[in-house]
Amino acid sequence: MKTFLICALAALAVLSNGCDRDNVKVYHVAKEDSAAPPPDQIAAPEQMPTTQMQPSQQPQLQFTLPDGWQEIAPSQMRVASFTVTNANGQTADVGVIPLPATGREIQLVNMWREQMKLPALTNETAVETVSAGNDPAKLFDIASEQPLIDGKFRARILVAELTRGATSWFFKMTGEDSFVTAQKENFLQFLKSVLFVENIPAQISGTGLGSQNFLVPKTNTLVIGGAHSNSSANSIWTIPSGWQQLPPPEFLVAKFSIAGADGASAQVNVSSLAGDGGGFLANVNRWRGQLGLPPFAEADLLPYENGIDVIGSPYGIVDFVGTDSKTGKPSRLVGAIVPQNGHTWFYKLMGDGQIVAQQKDAFIKFIQSANYANARNAP
């Protein structure tokens, strides 16, 4: 598939796993709570329950895979991943991810819309209702107006979201506009085949279902934030003078604002994901996109990968100047990616160029001050 960097977290984007009618695959997911926790007890949508139950106690996700959909190894955050390819070499990526239900799932959809250079949805009146097995689901059909894939092809994302108990399930297909459009009916048929079944034994024989496979999904846990009353930014970092700590919104661990003269400002965002969080290149290109800059190729990263290690990371500090894609104002971004204890931490200082220049040293010292042992990590 032609390179199409749409991350959120990482990356976050996905669709479920299965096979043909004669060989239905069953995937193992964390048991849903009977009721969703209150919003102030959820750090962000990436946070997953960390308590694992025995396979015989867990509900199963069962479904049938359309013809031409091939299973591939799942990446971080995915229960499973698939690729779909046609004779012309067009490829689409599909997968599924469960996230704690927050009632704010539209924010994740708007993040994808932003990456497609589209305005945010203010309501869901235009959203189509489809069936995901026995459950109703919301279908978001997001098509770019610009050629975002290799600068030649428009992109399209199909996202179906359904909430069951304390869990929101996101089913996602991404690829070239024309190919995803052609695969839409298969996508909808896949959704109709989805079945959540409680307490299926790990081995089933004589049922006609064929081989049964179980998979415990990988989890992504944001480490601190408003949800964790026993953790605070002050216990993890030494916060520089003049930084105002703000309540972290969705997908962030911590957030700070720095005020300058004449209303100028800059912000510091911190997030954390399990594993590599989508990788160095993808996240650097996500930042470059926020400044309206073209994506880097692997070779462009060499100066940063071979940079001086000042932040406890194999990567150097990235420093870009461009135009803020949201405000249209000149902006500078300084970023750092720090792997720690099975998680990857993302630090970003962005805003008015003069403020960023003045705060760069303080930003680096802030990163260096991190005491990750005080962070509330998933086991």
Sequence and secondary structure as in RCSB ss.txt:
>XXXX:A:sequence
MKTFLICALAALAVLSNGCDRDNVKVYHVAKEDSAAPPPDQIAAPEQMPTTQMQPSQQPQLQFTLPDGWQEIAPS
QMRVASFTVTNANGQTADVGVIPLPATGREIQLVNMWREQMKLPALTNETAVETVSAGNDPAKLFDIASEQPLID
GKFRARILVAELTRGATSWFFKMTGEDSFVTAQKENFLQFLKSVLFVENIPAQISGTGLGSQNFLVPKTNTLVIG
GAHSNSSANSIWTIPSGWQQLPPPEFLVAKFSIAGADGASAQVNVSSLAGDGGGFLANVNRWRGQLGLPPFAEAD
LLPYENGIDVIGSPYGIVDFVGTDSKTGKPSRLVGAIVPQNGHTWFYKLMGDGQIVAQQKDAFIKFIQSANYANA
RNAP
>XXXX:A:secstr
       STTT       B TTS EEEE     SS   GGG   TTB       GGGS EEEEB  TTEEEE   
TT SEEEEEE TT  EEEEEEEEEE  S HHHHHHHHHHHTT    S STT EEEEETTEEEEEEEEE SS  BT
TTB EEEEEEEEEETTEEEEEEEEEEHHHHHHHHHHHHHHHHH EEESS  S   SSS           B    S
TT TT  HHHH    TTEEEE   TT SEEEEEE GGG EEEEEEEEEETTTT HHHHHHHHHHHTT     GGG
GHHHHTS   SSSSS  EEEEEE TTT SEEEEEEEEEEETTEEEEEEEEE HHHHHHHHHHHHHHHHT  GGGS
    
